[in-house]
Amino acid sequence: MRFFAFGLSLMLLGSAAVAAEPIAHYLPGIPATTGTWHPRLLLREQRPDDGDRSRPVLYIHGATFPSSLSVMFRFAGQSWADDLNAAGFDVFALDFAGYGGSERYPEMLEAADAREPLGRASEAEAQIERAVRFIVRATGAKAVDIVAHSWGTIPAGRFAGRHPDLVRKLVLFGPIGERSEPPALSAPAWELVTIAQQHARFVRAVPEGEPGVLIEADFPAWSEAYLDSDSESRRRTPYAVKVPGGPSADIAAAWAGRLPYAPQHIRAPTMIIWGEWDRTSPDRDMMWLKDHLTGAWRVEMVKVPRATHLMHLESGRLELYAATERFLGTPE
């Protein structure tokens, strides 16, 4: 295991030129009327300035907001995708079914308690496979690098363990670990998330007396874009985005001792990166995960000071960018 800690902001990262706007690829689905429904998926691609597609990276989002609000959103004028482009990577970002530009589950039109939680890890893993196979066909690469956040590390870990030939390196950012807590109540089929709930979640982990780390100047624009990610959001009172309940159910299962994948099956070199103030991914969970990545060729641990579970929306994002690019760029 290698352990790295970042303490100083790498301010020079912001000097790179802004890349072109993302290209939208739509992975065709199968209509529910056929009896076998596969959702139509949006896969964004943002290429480096030189058009080189030989180093594809796939970003996997978390439980409550899609890729346009994470790797593709420009804080202080620059996104994580822009920064990865400047380092020579071709950036892809998947919206899972029920999020952003991808198709919604038909059951999301029903009452939240009418169905089991939608969008569980097994379904999300299949969607990742569709995206990865598209990427290798489109770019000619033999395998992709995967960067996954929060709940997204669960389906990403499942995929990496089952398809080691298609994953070159794996970055688990704020991953979910296993605990032994009492089982939680069953999750609904879908959930509503307001802007106020998001903001509270983004800032509550900062210790009392410490200055905030969220990029507040960009939060109003982020909020409007978040509402835009669901065409029905502004018809609700208060405004709210509807998301599948499966991610919450998967996290609850992990914390009750049933992580929905086996970390020991992962073979790719893996980096675990989390924030000092991350309550969702605390040190003990990260050590548990590291100890169970017994099949990975190499494991690195990076803990970023003064950062929370939403580090990619915070002042610590520059350290996140730098650590990710160093890990992905290091030859094996």
Secondary structure, 3 states (H helix, E strand, C coil): CEEEECCCCCHHHHHCCCCCCCEEEEECCECHHHCCCECCEEEEEECCCCCCCCCEEEEECCCCCCHHHCCCCCECCECHHHHHHHCCCEEEEEECCCCCCCCCCHHHHCCCCCCCCCCCHHHHHHHHHHHHHHHHHHHCCCCEEEEEEHHHHHHHHHHHHHCHHHEEEEEEECCCCCCCCCCCCCCCCEEEEEHHHHHHHHHCCCCCCCCCCECHHHHHHHHHHHHHCCCCHHHCCCCEEEEECHHHHHHHHHHCCCCCCCHHHCCCCEEEEEECCCCCCCHHHHHHHHHHCCCCCCEEEEEECCCCCCHHHECCHHHHHHHHHHHHHCCC
